Amino acid sequence: MIGRLNHVAIAVPDLDAAAARYRDMLGATVSPPRDETEHGVRVVFVELPNTKIELLHPLGEDSPIAGFLARNPSGGIHHMCFEVADIRAARDRLLARGARVLGDGEPKIGAHGKPVLFLHPKDFDGTLIELEEV
């Protein structure tokens, strides 16, 4: 059902500093910052030959990333995103097998302009999983 790893998301306390580290120290191509107001985050993508790293920073105190950073002030891995061909079929299959979809269960448009869903971390060994339709 899942396809390739689309990205690993890392919550960071300072987006500009984190982007500079990937760009200047590691020589990576880093996108300009973009606000994803529906998700309450500002994001930067670090482009790699086989996947991406998404750097996340909260867009306010109500952001889920603000809560994550309150518990992890230095930042850390927030989620992994896998590609799926049909997000609704993937959701239905997961629900039938007992997985929990966060939110109202309906896909939302993610940072790449494609439908996404998040799966409860307690169902996946403590890891928040994002599914993105491609």
Contacts in CASP RR format, 6 or more apart in sequence:
PFRMAT RR
TARGET T0000
AUTHOR 0000-0000-0000
METHOD contacts of the structure
MODEL  1
MIGRLNHVAIAVPDLDAAAARYRDMLGATVSPPRDETEHGVRVVFVELPN
TKIELLHPLGEDSPIAGFLARNPSGGIHHMCFEVADIRAARDRLLARGAR
VLGDGEPKIGAHGKPVLFLHPKDFDGTLIELEEV
1 84 0 8 1.000
1 90 0 8 1.000
1 93 0 8 1.000
2 82 0 8 1.000
2 83 0 8 1.000
2 84 0 8 1.000
2 90 0 8 1.000
2 131 0 8 1.000
3 82 0 8 1.000
3 83 0 8 1.000
3 84 0 8 1.000
4 51 0 8 1.000
4 82 0 8 1.000
4 83 0 8 1.000
5 51 0 8 1.000
5 80 0 8 1.000
5 81 0 8 1.000
5 82 0 8 1.000
5 83 0 8 1.000
6 51 0 8 1.000
6 52 0 8 1.000
6 81 0 8 1.000
6 82 0 8 1.000
6 83 0 8 1.000
6 112 0 8 1.000
6 130 0 8 1.000
6 132 0 8 1.000
6 134 0 8 1.000
7 45 0 8 1.000
7 51 0 8 1.000
7 52 0 8 1.000
7 53 0 8 1.000
7 54 0 8 1.000
7 80 0 8 1.000
7 81 0 8 1.000
8 51 0 8 1.000
8 52 0 8 1.000
8 53 0 8 1.000
8 54 0 8 1.000
8 77 0 8 1.000
8 79 0 8 1.000
8 80 0 8 1.000
8 81 0 8 1.000
9 53 0 8 1.000
9 54 0 8 1.000
9 55 0 8 1.000
9 56 0 8 1.000
9 77 0 8 1.000
9 78 0 8 1.000
9 79 0 8 1.000
9 80 0 8 1.000
9 81 0 8 1.000
9 130 0 8 1.000
10 18 0 8 1.000
10 53 0 8 1.000
10 54 0 8 1.000
10 55 0 8 1.000
10 56 0 8 1.000
10 75 0 8 1.000
10 76 0 8 1.000
10 77 0 8 1.000
10 78 0 8 1.000
11 56 0 8 1.000
11 57 0 8 1.000
11 65 0 8 1.000
11 68 0 8 1.000
11 69 0 8 1.000
11 72 0 8 1.000
11 75 0 8 1.000
11 76 0 8 1.000
11 77 0 8 1.000
11 78 0 8 1.000
12 18 0 8 1.000
12 55 0 8 1.000
12 56 0 8 1.000
12 57 0 8 1.000
12 75 0 8 1.000
12 76 0 8 1.000
13 57 0 8 1.000
13 69 0 8 1.000
13 73 0 8 1.000
13 74 0 8 1.000
13 75 0 8 1.000
14 57 0 8 1.000
15 33 0 8 1.000
15 42 0 8 1.000
15 44 0 8 1.000
15 55 0 8 1.000
15 57 0 8 1.000
16 33 0 8 1.000
18 44 0 8 1.000
18 55 0 8 1.000
19 30 0 8 1.000
19 33 0 8 1.000
19 44 0 8 1.000
19 46 0 8 1.000
19 55 0 8 1.000
22 28 0 8 1.000
22 30 0 8 1.000
22 46 0 8 1.000
22 53 0 8 1.000
22 55 0 8 1.000
23 29 0 8 1.000
23 30 0 8 1.000
28 46 0 8 1.000
28 47 0 8 1.000
28 48 0 8 1.000
29 46 0 8 1.000
29 47 0 8 1.000
30 44 0 8 1.000
30 45 0 8 1.000
30 46 0 8 1.000
30 47 0 8 1.000
31 44 0 8 1.000
31 45 0 8 1.000
31 46 0 8 1.000
31 47 0 8 1.000
32 44 0 8 1.000
33 42 0 8 1.000
33 43 0 8 1.000
33 44 0 8 1.000
34 42 0 8 1.000
34 43 0 8 1.000
34 44 0 8 1.000
34 111 0 8 1.000
35 41 0 8 1.000
35 42 0 8 1.000
35 59 0 8 1.000
36 42 0 8 1.000
36 43 0 8 1.000
36 59 0 8 1.000
36 110 0 8 1.000
36 111 0 8 1.000
37 59 0 8 1.000
38 108 0 8 1.000
38 109 0 8 1.000
38 110 0 8 1.000
39 63 0 8 1.000
39 64 0 8 1.000
39 108 0 8 1.000
39 110 0 8 1.000
39 111 0 8 1.000
40 58 0 8 1.000
40 59 0 8 1.000
40 60 0 8 1.000
40 62 0 8 1.000
40 63 0 8 1.000
40 64 0 8 1.000
40 65 0 8 1.000
41 56 0 8 1.000
41 57 0 8 1.000
41 58 0 8 1.000
41 59 0 8 1.000
41 63 0 8 1.000
41 65 0 8 1.000
42 56 0 8 1.000
42 57 0 8 1.000
42 58 0 8 1.000
42 59 0 8 1.000
43 54 0 8 1.000
43 55 0 8 1.000
43 56 0 8 1.000
43 57 0 8 1.000
43 111 0 8 1.000
44 54 0 8 1.000
44 55 0 8 1.000
45 52 0 8 1.000
45 53 0 8 1.000
45 54 0 8 1.000
45 55 0 8 1.000
45 111 0 8 1.000
46 52 0 8 1.000
46 53 0 8 1.000
46 54 0 8 1.000
46 55 0 8 1.000
54 81 0 8 1.000
54 111 0 8 1.000
56 65 0 8 1.000
56 78 0 8 1.000
57 65 0 8 1.000
58 64 0 8 1.000
58 65 0 8 1.000
58 66 0 8 1.000
58 67 0 8 1.000
58 69 0 8 1.000
60 66 0 8 1.000
65 78 0 8 1.000
68 75 0 8 1.000
68 76 0 8 1.000
68 78 0 8 1.000
69 75 0 8 1.000
78 128 0 8 1.000
79 118 0 8 1.000
79 127 0 8 1.000
79 128 0 8 1.000
79 129 0 8 1.000
79 130 0 8 1.000
80 127 0 8 1.000
80 128 0 8 1.000
80 129 0 8 1.000
80 130 0 8 1.000
81 116 0 8 1.000
81 129 0 8 1.000
81 130 0 8 1.000
81 131 0 8 1.000
81 132 0 8 1.000
82 129 0 8 1.000
82 130 0 8 1.000
82 131 0 8 1.000
82 132 0 8 1.000
83 131 0 8 1.000
83 132 0 8 1.000
83 133 0 8 1.000
83 134 0 8 1.000
84 90 0 8 1.000
84 131 0 8 1.000
84 132 0 8 1.000
84 133 0 8 1.000
84 134 0 8 1.000
85 133 0 8 1.000
85 134 0 8 1.000
86 133 0 8 1.000
87 107 0 8 1.000
87 115 0 8 1.000
87 116 0 8 1.000
87 117 0 8 1.000
87 131 0 8 1.000
87 132 0 8 1.000
87 133 0 8 1.000
88 107 0 8 1.000
90 117 0 8 1.000
90 131 0 8 1.000
91 101 0 8 1.000
91 105 0 8 1.000
91 107 0 8 1.000
91 117 0 8 1.000
91 131 0 8 1.000
94 101 0 8 1.000
94 119 0 8 1.000
95 101 0 8 1.000
98 123 0 8 1.000
99 119 0 8 1.000
99 120 0 8 1.000
99 123 0 8 1.000
99 124 0 8 1.000
100 119 0 8 1.000
100 120 0 8 1.000
100 122 0 8 1.000
100 123 0 8 1.000
101 117 0 8 1.000
101 118 0 8 1.000
101 119 0 8 1.000
101 120 0 8 1.000
102 117 0 8 1.000
102 118 0 8 1.000
102 119 0 8 1.000
102 120 0 8 1.000
103 118 0 8 1.000
105 117 0 8 1.000
107 115 0 8 1.000
107 116 0 8 1.000
107 117 0 8 1.000
107 133 0 8 1.000
108 115 0 8 1.000
108 116 0 8 1.000
108 117 0 8 1.000
109 115 0 8 1.000
109 116 0 8 1.000
110 116 0 8 1.000
110 132 0 8 1.000
112 132 0 8 1.000
114 132 0 8 1.000
114 133 0 8 1.000
114 134 0 8 1.000
115 132 0 8 1.000
115 133 0 8 1.000
116 130 0 8 1.000
116 131 0 8 1.000
116 132 0 8 1.000
116 133 0 8 1.000
117 130 0 8 1.000
117 131 0 8 1.000
118 128 0 8 1.000
118 129 0 8 1.000
118 130 0 8 1.000
118 131 0 8 1.000
119 128 0 8 1.000
119 129 0 8 1.000
119 130 0 8 1.000
119 131 0 8 1.000
120 128 0 8 1.000
121 127 0 8 1.000
121 128 0 8 1.000
121 129 0 8 1.000
END
